[in-house]
Amino acid sequence: MEIARLRDMAQQIARNFAVLGEAEAAAATADHIAKFWDPRMKAQLLAEEPGELPPVVALALEKLAFAGQTSKPG
Amino acid sequence: MTYERQKDFGTPEVLSGTAVTLSIDGRDVTVPQGTSVMRAAAEAGGAIPKLCATDNVEAFGSCRLCLVEIEGRKGTPASCTTPAEQDMVVRTQTERLAKLRRSVMELYISDHPLDCLTCSANNDCELQDEAAAVGLRDVRYGYEGANHLGEPVDGSNPYFDFDPSKCIACSRCVRACDEVQGTLALTIDGRGFASMVSAGQTGDDFLSSECVSCGACVQACPTATLQEKSVKELGKPERAVVTTCAYCGVGCSFRAEMKGEQLVRMVPWKDGKANRGHSCVKGRFAWGYANHKDRITSPMIRESIEEPWREVSWDEALAFTADRLKAIREESGPGALGGITSSRCTNEETFLVQKLVRAGFGSNNVDTCARVCHSPTGYGLSTAFGTSAGTQDFDSVMQSDVILVIGANPTDAHPVFASRMKKRLRQGAKLIVIDPRRIDLVRSAHIEAAHHLALTPGTNVAVLTAVAHVIVTEGLADEAFIRERCDWDEYQDWAHFVSDKKHSPETLEPVTGVPASELRGAARLYATGGNGAIYYGLGVTEHSQGSSTVMAIANLAMATGNIGRPGVGVNPLRGQNNVQGACDMGSFPHELAGYRHISDAAVRSSFEADWNVTLDPEPGLRINNMIDAAIDGSFRAIYIQGEDILQSDPNTRHVAAGLAAMDCVIVHDLFLNETANYAHVFLPGSTFLEKNGTFTNAERRIQLVRKVMEPANGLEDWEVTQALANALGQEWSYTHPAQIMDEIARLTPAFAGVTFDRLESEGSLQWPVNAGNPDGSPVMHVDGFVRGKGRFVVTDYIPTDEKTGPRFPLLLTTGRVLTQYNVGAQTRRTAQTVWHSQDVLEIHPSDAENRGLADGDWVRLASRTGQTTLRAKVTDRVAPGVVYTTFHHPETQANVVTTDFSDWATNCPEYKVTAVQASPSNGPSEWQEDYAQLTKRSRRIAPAEPAE
């Protein structure tokens, strides 16, 4: 899928959580992506260079990657 | 049931805690205080003759046929206008009354054509019945005097005729239009003998008047004066079957009145709890699509979309489809397959489609048309309250004191509920409208909004935050309610946020375009005006902050204590007949039936045990993700039941590219719709008249859909899905949708107590129906929220990325009109086109003048995504800088212009905000001409091969 589109979607989610402050917004963004995105979309976004992304999104992806390594859903 | 007219009690039901007992013709009758003598007699099984009385309008007392004698009272009062009293003694049949009634009837008949045997209402006419009941044998006055027998018939309305020669001037039609529909289009013109029913102003006929063709007048008419053309053509029905309408989310109950397998007419069912005996033009009259010549009733396949269609047997179609799906799954895995459930189909059909995708295809790539309408409602209300549904029943509105309508146009999109709302408004409830357009509710007969906040499209969250600012900073919040029912810490965080001066109406006025004083007035009224109820529609959800807006609405209701009792609440007005049900049934890719996340191992295991499969614990693709994934090659096959994504979804060219990239597109529908241009398999569908099942309306009311005729295609839709599942190796063996509902109830706690038998005996049930709520739940969150404590969510206003600028200076918002329905697949194939034959662009006079556009001119409407052309309608209904159109006609394809921007949480498209330019044009665009060619090519059906 178009990576630019996935990046925009992740940034849009993060912007809507930004009012919570960076750490909480990153956690909420990671949780949202985990709950609602198809695995191929997550995998593609996780393959992105974090440096290309806004800090909250980059932090969210770190959390998402960590959660993916430590626990599978359900 | 065999045909008989619905029982008419003469005057409306009275709800009173006090009962009175009276004697009628020697029998004791007990009724609620305030009930008329006429109704008391009818409830006791009697029938006082009547003509001007009917039980859906207030008593009028004009015909003088219902006279009775009451002990201790002089004269012969009209029973319709006389309230029953304790110990009253009434006689309805005496020699004096018989004589009086015969005299009255004699006068009526002296000016009535004596053509009963050839009249379309013969044997179904109240005048005829009452003439017989009073024993009229002759008319002493003769028939030669002045009369109305030569009055011409007004046949202008496509669905019913008005024949004034048969009119008895009882005013039932006028009162039905006033009291039930609330349009006030009819009147009695003239006086005395010259009195005539008149539609609109002098010179108007029914079609040119303000009549909205709801049919209330036709239903009220006691003669053949107002009569369906279908009855005139086909004759009196022989049987009637109660079923549920398949248009909007109001879910009206109708009697389908039949003659053999032929539908003669649809008549709103008085006992229907959603519609209380009322209807709109679509549900009552626009059913002709069911037998339209465009309907496809044979399965069809083709190797590629370049080829013509080939009609084949069901076996061949299913084998072809299953082979393709299996091959794709073999090559690309289950993630390459998916499906879309339909909000037009039944709960049982929807449940089976998502089961087929999850259990048969092996993926969670299932989505539904709610993706493009109310998916933000699912996210927002689940977050705030714990479940995804409106909080009230429709009756609740009659106890509201302040009604706040935001982003909804009920008179067009939910007309039957709008009539109830208007009735309450005429009784004195106050109205606040938040909408960029001046919708009809803002000012219509006897109704005027106290506040119309005509906001700039895309600023809903800013407006609602400003409303919250006023409520909190002026001390109008209901602290006791919040402390008891909500999380106090979360409330304080929210209150702190909204109290910031940057959220004041004055600060935000330049952003929202709403005058601060008007907004403050609206906020104060909602918070302090008594029972406050919020109704919202797609003007809330179809934005980049749709989910935030839903949560902002929930915040307001909780902050003011307007939750958990009749008259208040948060009420999404669902677009399609079964949007609520389709969402309930697990149609979203991340959750199973009952809104439970697919990653929940306990929930998943209950389905796995029941279905004997292993389910994928990861969420699947949403519709727009499916299109994106198709273009990159990882999504290759889709089964679409009852949805036309090419016409309904945004950015048409992108959707077309996605569909064209797939290897197997299966369309299961009534017609070769626009999506079918890109399909390889067409499975013919059945109409709501041809199937059994249930729909769930916007008030969570589960109602039976009953088969009134055999499916023209041979199979109900659930049978088609089952056949496809079995072709893929599943071993399903349902023989009736009742068994599917049993499975739904077994696996879905909110439906635990639902069975077809209960629905049959009780008429309807509102979920949750479970141990805690064995008889269902008209109002939710009465003693506590489903999630426990209500959750305040801080919703920061974030402007959309769709910006106006020099190239695209106008904001386009889209919607629908009363007479057409969504993509128009049904209504365009009926006489509804008399009212709306094409999409038009509403544009403000100043914007039109600046562009040299006049009313009716061709306009080129262009956005960053695409362009189309349509006719201009110059009107100040839209504000300067805003334009509006509908998406009912594929020739226009308004969604060629809309963008990929969507709600941050759910990807619900941002249909309501597109930056556009409008400019003069000579006619259809190149794209439209190309598309017309494509459609023609795609719909070719190869001639059948001759039999050997």
Interface residues (C-beta under 8 A of the other chain):
Chain A: M1 E2 R5 M9 Q12 I13 R15 N16 A18 V19 L20 H32 K35 F36 W37 D38 P39 R40 M41 K72 P73 G74
Chain B: G335 N364 N365 F497 S544 Q545 S548 P589 H590 H597 I598 S599 D600 A601 R604 P617 E618 P619 G620 L621 N625 D628 A629 I631 D632 S634 V794 D796 I798 D801 D900 W904 A905 T906 N907
